[in-house]
Amino acid sequence: AVDQPQVARSAVARLSERSGARPRLAARLAYREGRLTAAIRALDGARGWRAARLRRWLQAETDMLEPDRLHIPELPGAGNSRPGTILHIVTDALPSTSAGYTIRTQEIAVAQRAADGDPRLDPHVVTRIGFPVTAGAIDGRRLVTVDGIPYHRLLPWVMPGRADTIAADGLKHAARLVTDVRPSVLHAASNYSNALIALALRDATQLPVLYEVRGFWEDTWLSRHSAGATSDLRHSDRYVRSRALETHCMQAADLVVTLGEAMRDEITERGIDPANILIVPNGVSREFLQPLPDPTALKSQLGINDGEYVVGLVSSLVAHEGIGTLLAAVKILGDRGVRIRALIVGDGPERGTLQRHAAQLGLDAIFTGRVPMAKVRDYHAVLDVFVVPRTPDRVCQLVTPLKPVEAMASGLPVVVSGVRALGEIVQDKVTGLLFPPLDAEALADALQLLLGHPELRRELGANAKQWVARDRTWEHNATRYRDAYARLGAL
């Protein structure tokens, strides 16, 4: 019942007062709900080594949500940096993890390496300590190259188990890498754990820090809980402290980069000087602007029949993507006599729930699971309409996703929920259609309009592709980054 707090609380309450497991379970439940102080207090008076170990672990988690916990002595040779060498500090990466976050990292680095200028940019990427082994990949290589981009991995012989020792060991390994790579700028991407590493390295090396805010992870955490719980959880220790720590990192960085206007406004409201914030939006590589491949073979493989319309998306399957609204709209269209299939490309924690929901609706929806990045355009070619049915959660209002930009570059007509961040990239009735979030009936109406008017689909798709080609390519973004690094004195 770990994701059903009321059920879990009831179960814990029925345990005997003499049960040694009761305080530990109560502490773990409080931790899952972000009530960190309550989690530690739940262990007051608890006996045994398990309770003592859990208390130390919880205390370390809480302590590491305070700023200025990471320090390292001055590094020898720190002033011997190579102009134009960039160290991207990220959470996870290709080839082990394929998602919007990791694709953005790769595309940025590839575009930077290809960009003209003197000195030439030399991007390197380093992932969090333990990745990808701690993410379940049995891959102990310390260096992997993806399309010419070196990905460095911080892999200790023994992985520490507490937040404080994980962060300290991660910093030590990152410091050794800095002395080898000799970057002229530290480019950290969300979340604060990467920014704190970069800021500690700056103290030891005097290298400038650019913090790229790709999302607000505390709001992503909030969106995983039921709507009724979010108002309370917004006051939880985890949410309040995580938000404060993110704000600290933004204020301490030499320059902040973010993805869109809504995100910039949010950062400005936290007290960061607008002059210190640069927008570098999500983009696409030039291959996305090429004609789509022939979908005939893949349609046959997926069991799509002649005359069936296909609507869907490529996405991580998480609650705030609102894919249940898409399934409900497809059900409505089917009841109206439209021959239609839903194609859901991707994987995530909501996949099982969504598949059960589709079955309950009587839909023959197609769930492909995760597909390689190189195959995404094959699935774009199958779709008649690309749908982004995001919920009105705060994270969706603020954060602009990558996947709809890729679909627009492919010339697909897009229908998106009318949250602010999506309104930044889709102009209603010009480059796509907007519908009210969570309104399956309105989504069904928008889809029926497009499916019944192929000339409108072509017009919206062509307009979207033209907009992306003009201003949303990684090639354009590489110039923005080069200007940012020059501003920091790294070139």
CORVENLIN-V47276 format. One record per pair of residues at least 12 apart in sequence whose ideal C-beta (glycine too) atoms are under 7 Angstrom apart, sorted by the first residue. I is the first residue (numbers start at 1). GAP is how many residues later the second one is. D is the distance in whole Angstrom. If there is no record, write none. Layout:
i=I gap=GAP d=D
i=I gap=GAP d=D
This chain:
i=2 gap=30 d=6
i=5 gap=24 d=7
i=5 gap=28 d=6
i=8 gap=21 d=5
i=9 gap=20 d=7
i=12 gap=13 d=5
i=12 gap=14 d=5
i=12 gap=17 d=6
i=20 gap=27 d=7
i=20 gap=28 d=6
i=23 gap=19 d=5
i=23 gap=20 d=5
i=23 gap=23 d=4
i=23 gap=28 d=6
i=24 gap=22 d=7
i=24 gap=26 d=6
i=24 gap=27 d=6
i=24 gap=30 d=6
i=26 gap=16 d=4
i=27 gap=12 d=5
i=27 gap=15 d=4
i=27 gap=16 d=5
i=27 gap=27 d=6
i=27 gap=31 d=7
i=30 gap=12 d=6
i=31 gap=27 d=6
i=33 gap=200 d=7
i=33 gap=203 d=7
i=34 gap=199 d=6
i=34 gap=202 d=3
i=34 gap=203 d=6
i=34 gap=204 d=3
i=34 gap=205 d=6
i=35 gap=201 d=6
i=35 gap=202 d=6
i=36 gap=22 d=7
i=36 gap=25 d=7
i=36 gap=26 d=5
i=36 gap=201 d=4
i=36 gap=202 d=6
i=37 gap=200 d=5
i=39 gap=19 d=5
i=40 gap=15 d=6
i=40 gap=18 d=5
i=40 gap=19 d=6
i=40 gap=22 d=7
i=43 gap=12 d=5
i=56 gap=106 d=7
i=57 gap=105 d=5
i=60 gap=102 d=4
i=60 gap=103 d=5
i=60 gap=104 d=4
i=61 gap=102 d=5
i=63 gap=101 d=6
i=64 gap=99 d=4
i=64 gap=100 d=6
i=64 gap=103 d=6
i=65 gap=176 d=4
i=65 gap=177 d=6
i=65 gap=180 d=6
i=67 gap=178 d=6
i=67 gap=181 d=5
i=70 gap=97 d=6
i=70 gap=98 d=7
i=70 gap=101 d=5
i=70 gap=126 d=5
i=70 gap=127 d=7
i=70 gap=130 d=4
i=71 gap=129 d=6
i=71 gap=132 d=7
i=72 gap=99 d=6
i=72 gap=100 d=7
i=72 gap=103 d=5
i=72 gap=128 d=6
i=72 gap=132 d=5
i=73 gap=131 d=7
i=74 gap=130 d=5
i=75 gap=100 d=6
i=75 gap=103 d=7
i=75 gap=104 d=6
i=75 gap=129 d=5
i=75 gap=130 d=6
i=77 gap=102 d=6
i=78 gap=126 d=6
i=78 gap=127 d=4
i=78 gap=128 d=7
i=80 gap=102 d=6
i=81 gap=101 d=5
i=81 gap=102 d=6
i=81 gap=103 d=4
i=81 gap=126 d=7
i=82 gap=100 d=5
i=82 gap=102 d=6
i=83 gap=36 d=5
i=83 gap=101 d=5
i=83 gap=407 d=7
i=83 gap=408 d=6
i=84 gap=35 d=4
i=84 gap=36 d=6
i=84 gap=37 d=5
i=84 gap=38 d=6
i=84 gap=100 d=6
i=84 gap=407 d=6
i=85 gap=37 d=5
i=85 gap=96 d=6
i=85 gap=97 d=6
i=85 gap=98 d=5
i=85 gap=99 d=5
i=86 gap=26 d=7
i=86 gap=35 d=6
i=86 gap=36 d=7
i=86 gap=37 d=5
i=86 gap=38 d=7
i=86 gap=97 d=6
i=86 gap=99 d=5
i=86 gap=101 d=5
i=87 gap=37 d=5
i=87 gap=39 d=6
i=87 gap=91 d=7
i=87 gap=94 d=6
i=87 gap=96 d=4
i=87 gap=99 d=6
i=87 gap=100 d=7
i=88 gap=17 d=6
i=88 gap=21 d=6
i=88 gap=35 d=6
i=88 gap=36 d=7
i=88 gap=37 d=4
i=88 gap=99 d=5
i=88 gap=101 d=7
i=89 gap=37 d=6
i=89 gap=97 d=6
i=89 gap=98 d=7
i=89 gap=99 d=4
i=89 gap=100 d=7
i=89 gap=105 d=5
i=89 gap=108 d=6
i=89 gap=109 d=5
i=90 gap=15 d=5
i=90 gap=35 d=6
i=90 gap=37 d=6
i=90 gap=99 d=5
i=90 gap=104 d=6
i=91 gap=36 d=7
i=91 gap=37 d=5
i=91 gap=100 d=7
i=91 gap=103 d=6
i=92 gap=35 d=6
i=92 gap=39 d=6
i=92 gap=43 d=6
i=93 gap=12 d=6
i=93 gap=32 d=6
i=93 gap=34 d=5
i=93 gap=58 d=5
i=94 gap=12 d=5
i=94 gap=52 d=5
i=95 gap=49 d=7
i=95 gap=51 d=6
i=96 gap=36 d=4
i=96 gap=39 d=6
i=96 gap=41 d=5
i=96 gap=43 d=7
i=97 gap=38 d=7
i=98 gap=272 d=7
i=98 gap=275 d=5
i=99 gap=217 d=6
i=100 gap=301 d=6
i=100 gap=302 d=4
i=100 gap=303 d=6
i=101 gap=113 d=6
i=103 gap=270 d=6
i=103 gap=299 d=6
i=104 gap=110 d=7
i=104 gap=178 d=7
i=104 gap=298 d=6
i=105 gap=20 d=6
i=105 gap=84 d=7
i=106 gap=40 d=6
i=106 gap=43 d=6
i=107 gap=176 d=7
i=107 gap=178 d=6
i=107 gap=367 d=5
i=108 gap=366 d=7
i=108 gap=369 d=7
i=108 gap=373 d=7
i=109 gap=14 d=4
i=109 gap=16 d=6
i=109 gap=40 d=4
i=110 gap=37 d=6
i=110 gap=39 d=6
i=111 gap=363 d=4
i=111 gap=364 d=6
i=111 gap=366 d=6
i=111 gap=367 d=4
i=112 gap=366 d=5
i=112 gap=369 d=6
i=113 gap=35 d=6
i=113 gap=36 d=7
i=115 gap=363 d=4
i=115 gap=364 d=7
i=115 gap=367 d=6
i=117 gap=365 d=6
i=119 gap=372 d=6
i=121 gap=361 d=7
i=123 gap=26 d=6
i=124 gap=26 d=5
i=124 gap=28 d=6
i=124 gap=57 d=5
i=124 gap=59 d=7
i=125 gap=24 d=6
i=125 gap=25 d=7
i=125 gap=26 d=5
i=125 gap=27 d=7
i=126 gap=26 d=4
i=126 gap=28 d=7
i=126 gap=48 d=6
i=126 gap=51 d=6
i=127 gap=24 d=7
i=127 gap=26 d=6
i=128 gap=42 d=6
i=128 gap=65 d=7
i=129 gap=25 d=4
i=129 gap=27 d=7
i=129 gap=37 d=6
i=129 gap=40 d=6
i=129 gap=41 d=4
i=129 gap=44 d=6
i=130 gap=25 d=7
i=130 gap=29 d=5
i=131 gap=22 d=6
i=133 gap=22 d=7
i=134 gap=25 d=6
i=140 gap=15 d=6
i=141 gap=12 d=7
i=142 gap=13 d=6
i=152 gap=25 d=6
i=154 gap=16 d=6
i=154 gap=19 d=4
i=154 gap=20 d=6
i=156 gap=13 d=6
i=156 gap=17 d=7
i=167 gap=26 d=7
i=170 gap=27 d=6
i=171 gap=26 d=6
i=171 gap=29 d=5
i=174 gap=23 d=5
i=174 gap=27 d=6
i=175 gap=26 d=6
i=175 gap=29 d=7
i=178 gap=23 d=6
i=178 gap=27 d=6
i=183 gap=24 d=7
i=184 gap=23 d=7
i=184 gap=306 d=4
i=185 gap=22 d=6
i=185 gap=23 d=5
i=185 gap=25 d=6
i=185 gap=300 d=5
i=185 gap=303 d=6
i=185 gap=305 d=4
i=186 gap=12 d=4
i=186 gap=15 d=6
i=186 gap=16 d=6
i=186 gap=21 d=5
i=186 gap=23 d=5
i=187 gap=23 d=5
i=187 gap=25 d=7
i=188 gap=21 d=7
i=188 gap=23 d=5
i=188 gap=24 d=7
i=189 gap=23 d=4
i=189 gap=25 d=6
i=190 gap=22 d=7
i=190 gap=23 d=6
i=190 gap=24 d=4
i=190 gap=25 d=5
i=190 gap=27 d=6
i=191 gap=26 d=4
i=191 gap=55 d=7
i=192 gap=53 d=5
i=192 gap=54 d=5
i=192 gap=57 d=5
i=195 gap=16 d=5
i=195 gap=54 d=4
i=195 gap=58 d=7
i=196 gap=53 d=7
i=199 gap=50 d=7
i=199 gap=53 d=5
i=208 gap=46 d=4
i=208 gap=280 d=4
i=208 gap=281 d=7
i=208 gap=282 d=6
i=209 gap=44 d=5
i=209 gap=45 d=5
i=210 gap=43 d=7
i=210 gap=44 d=7
i=210 gap=45 d=5
i=210 gap=47 d=6
i=210 gap=274 d=6
i=210 gap=278 d=7
i=211 gap=38 d=6
i=211 gap=39 d=6
i=211 gap=42 d=4
i=211 gap=45 d=5
i=212 gap=45 d=4
i=213 gap=37 d=7
i=213 gap=43 d=6
i=213 gap=45 d=5
i=213 gap=50 d=6
i=213 gap=54 d=6
i=214 gap=45 d=6
i=215 gap=180 d=7
i=215 gap=184 d=5
i=216 gap=30 d=7
i=216 gap=50 d=7
i=216 gap=179 d=6
i=216 gap=182 d=6
i=216 gap=183 d=7
i=217 gap=25 d=7
i=218 gap=21 d=5
i=218 gap=24 d=4
i=218 gap=25 d=5
i=218 gap=28 d=7
i=219 gap=175 d=5
i=219 gap=176 d=4
i=219 gap=179 d=7
i=220 gap=175 d=5
i=222 gap=12 d=6
i=222 gap=17 d=6
i=222 gap=172 d=7
i=223 gap=96 d=6
i=223 gap=97 d=4
i=223 gap=170 d=4
i=223 gap=172 d=5
i=224 gap=95 d=6
i=247 gap=23 d=5
i=250 gap=17 d=6
i=250 gap=20 d=6
i=250 gap=22 d=5
i=251 gap=20 d=7
i=251 gap=21 d=6
i=254 gap=234 d=6
i=255 gap=21 d=6
i=255 gap=23 d=6
i=255 gap=229 d=6
i=255 gap=232 d=7
i=255 gap=233 d=6
i=256 gap=16 d=6
i=256 gap=20 d=6
i=256 gap=21 d=5
i=257 gap=21 d=5
i=257 gap=23 d=5
i=257 gap=227 d=7
i=258 gap=19 d=6
i=258 gap=21 d=6
i=259 gap=20 d=7
i=259 gap=22 d=6
i=259 gap=23 d=6
i=259 gap=140 d=7
i=259 gap=141 d=5
i=260 gap=19 d=6
i=260 gap=21 d=6
i=260 gap=140 d=4
i=260 gap=161 d=6
i=260 gap=164 d=5
i=261 gap=18 d=7
i=261 gap=163 d=6
i=262 gap=135 d=7
i=262 gap=136 d=5
i=262 gap=158 d=5
i=262 gap=159 d=5
i=262 gap=162 d=7
i=263 gap=135 d=6
i=263 gap=136 d=6
i=264 gap=13 d=5
i=264 gap=15 d=6
i=266 gap=132 d=6
i=278 gap=202 d=7
i=278 gap=206 d=6
i=280 gap=197 d=5
i=280 gap=200 d=5
i=280 gap=201 d=7
i=281 gap=119 d=7
i=281 gap=191 d=6
i=282 gap=118 d=6
i=282 gap=120 d=4
i=282 gap=123 d=5
i=283 gap=122 d=7
i=283 gap=189 d=5
i=283 gap=190 d=5
i=283 gap=191 d=5
i=283 gap=193 d=7
i=283 gap=194 d=5
i=284 gap=121 d=6
i=284 gap=122 d=5
i=284 gap=125 d=4
i=284 gap=184 d=6
i=284 gap=188 d=6
i=284 gap=189 d=6
i=284 gap=190 d=7
i=285 gap=189 d=6
i=286 gap=187 d=7
i=288 gap=89 d=7
i=288 gap=118 d=6
i=288 gap=121 d=4
i=288 gap=122 d=6
i=289 gap=120 d=5
i=289 gap=176 d=7
i=289 gap=180 d=5
i=292 gap=85 d=6
i=292 gap=88 d=6
i=292 gap=89 d=4
i=292 gap=118 d=6
i=293 gap=84 d=6
i=293 gap=85 d=6
i=293 gap=88 d=5
i=295 gap=86 d=4
i=295 gap=87 d=5
i=298 gap=80 d=5
i=298 gap=84 d=6
i=299 gap=83 d=6
i=302 gap=64 d=5
i=302 gap=80 d=7
i=304 gap=37 d=6
i=304 gap=78 d=7
i=307 gap=32 d=6
i=308 gap=31 d=5
i=308 gap=32 d=7
i=308 gap=33 d=5
i=309 gap=29 d=7
i=309 gap=30 d=6
i=309 gap=31 d=5
i=309 gap=75 d=5
i=309 gap=142 d=5
i=310 gap=31 d=5
i=310 gap=33 d=5
i=310 gap=72 d=6
i=310 gap=73 d=5
i=310 gap=74 d=5
i=311 gap=19 d=7
i=311 gap=29 d=6
i=311 gap=31 d=6
i=311 gap=72 d=7
i=311 gap=73 d=6
i=311 gap=74 d=5
i=311 gap=76 d=6
i=311 gap=136 d=6
i=312 gap=30 d=5
i=312 gap=31 d=4
i=312 gap=32 d=5
i=312 gap=33 d=7
i=312 gap=71 d=6
i=312 gap=75 d=6
i=313 gap=31 d=7
i=313 gap=32 d=7
i=313 gap=73 d=6
i=313 gap=74 d=5
i=313 gap=75 d=6
i=313 gap=90 d=7
i=314 gap=31 d=4
i=314 gap=32 d=6
i=314 gap=62 d=6
i=314 gap=65 d=6
i=314 gap=89 d=5
i=315 gap=31 d=5
i=315 gap=88 d=6
i=316 gap=30 d=6
i=316 gap=32 d=5
i=317 gap=29 d=5
i=317 gap=30 d=6
i=317 gap=31 d=3
i=317 gap=33 d=4
i=317 gap=34 d=5
i=317 gap=37 d=6
i=318 gap=30 d=5
i=318 gap=31 d=6
i=318 gap=32 d=6
i=319 gap=31 d=6
i=320 gap=70 d=6
i=320 gap=71 d=5
i=320 gap=73 d=5
i=320 gap=75 d=6
i=320 gap=76 d=5
i=321 gap=69 d=6
i=322 gap=67 d=4
i=322 gap=68 d=5
i=322 gap=69 d=4
i=322 gap=95 d=6
i=322 gap=115 d=7
i=322 gap=116 d=7
i=323 gap=21 d=6
i=323 gap=31 d=6
i=323 gap=66 d=6
i=324 gap=30 d=7
i=324 gap=33 d=6
i=325 gap=64 d=4
i=325 gap=113 d=6
i=325 gap=115 d=5
i=325 gap=118 d=6
i=326 gap=16 d=6
i=326 gap=61 d=5
i=326 gap=63 d=5
i=326 gap=117 d=7
i=327 gap=15 d=6
i=327 gap=27 d=7
i=327 gap=30 d=6
i=327 gap=31 d=5
i=327 gap=34 d=6
i=327 gap=36 d=6
i=327 gap=38 d=6
i=328 gap=112 d=4
i=329 gap=111 d=5
i=329 gap=114 d=4
i=329 gap=115 d=4
i=329 gap=118 d=6
i=330 gap=12 d=5
i=330 gap=33 d=6
i=331 gap=30 d=4
i=331 gap=32 d=6
i=332 gap=108 d=6
i=332 gap=109 d=6
i=332 gap=112 d=4
i=333 gap=111 d=5
i=333 gap=114 d=6
i=333 gap=115 d=6
i=338 gap=110 d=6
i=338 gap=113 d=7
i=341 gap=23 d=7
i=341 gap=24 d=7
i=341 gap=25 d=6
i=342 gap=21 d=6
i=342 gap=23 d=4
i=342 gap=24 d=7
i=343 gap=23 d=5
i=343 gap=39 d=6
i=343 gap=40 d=6
i=344 gap=21 d=6
i=344 gap=22 d=7
i=344 gap=23 d=5
i=345 gap=23 d=5
i=345 gap=26 d=6
i=345 gap=34 d=5
i=346 gap=24 d=6
i=347 gap=22 d=5
i=347 gap=23 d=4
i=351 gap=16 d=6
i=355 gap=12 d=6
i=376 gap=30 d=7
i=377 gap=33 d=6
i=380 gap=27 d=6
i=380 gap=30 d=5
i=380 gap=32 d=6
i=383 gap=29 d=6
i=384 gap=67 d=6
i=385 gap=28 d=5
i=385 gap=30 d=6
i=385 gap=62 d=6
i=385 gap=65 d=5
i=385 gap=66 d=7
i=386 gap=18 d=7
i=386 gap=21 d=4
i=386 gap=26 d=4
i=386 gap=28 d=5
i=387 gap=28 d=5
i=388 gap=16 d=5
i=388 gap=26 d=7
i=388 gap=28 d=4
i=388 gap=29 d=7
i=388 gap=34 d=6
i=389 gap=28 d=5
i=389 gap=54 d=6
i=390 gap=27 d=5
i=390 gap=29 d=6
i=390 gap=32 d=7
i=390 gap=47 d=7
i=391 gap=46 d=6
i=391 gap=47 d=6
i=392 gap=27 d=6
i=392 gap=45 d=4
i=392 gap=46 d=7
i=396 gap=23 d=5
i=396 gap=25 d=7
i=397 gap=22 d=5
i=397 gap=23 d=5
i=397 gap=24 d=6
i=398 gap=23 d=6
i=399 gap=22 d=6
i=400 gap=21 d=5
i=400 gap=24 d=6
i=400 gap=25 d=6
i=404 gap=12 d=6
i=404 gap=21 d=6
i=405 gap=20 d=6
i=405 gap=63 d=6
i=405 gap=67 d=6
i=408 gap=23 d=7
i=408 gap=56 d=4
i=408 gap=57 d=6
i=408 gap=60 d=5
i=409 gap=56 d=6
i=409 gap=59 d=4
i=411 gap=50 d=4
i=411 gap=51 d=6
i=411 gap=54 d=4
i=412 gap=49 d=6
i=413 gap=19 d=6
i=413 gap=37 d=6
i=413 gap=44 d=4
i=413 gap=47 d=4
i=413 gap=48 d=5
i=414 gap=12 d=6
i=414 gap=18 d=4
i=414 gap=50 d=6
i=415 gap=17 d=6
i=415 gap=18 d=5
i=415 gap=20 d=6
i=415 gap=28 d=7
i=415 gap=31 d=5
i=415 gap=32 d=6
i=415 gap=35 d=7
i=416 gap=16 d=6
i=416 gap=18 d=6
i=417 gap=18 d=6
i=417 gap=20 d=4
i=418 gap=16 d=4
i=418 gap=17 d=6
i=418 gap=18 d=6
i=418 gap=19 d=6
i=419 gap=18 d=6
i=430 gap=33 d=6
i=431 gap=29 d=6
i=431 gap=32 d=5
i=431 gap=33 d=4
i=431 gap=36 d=5
i=432 gap=28 d=6
i=432 gap=32 d=6
i=433 gap=13 d=5
i=433 gap=17 d=7
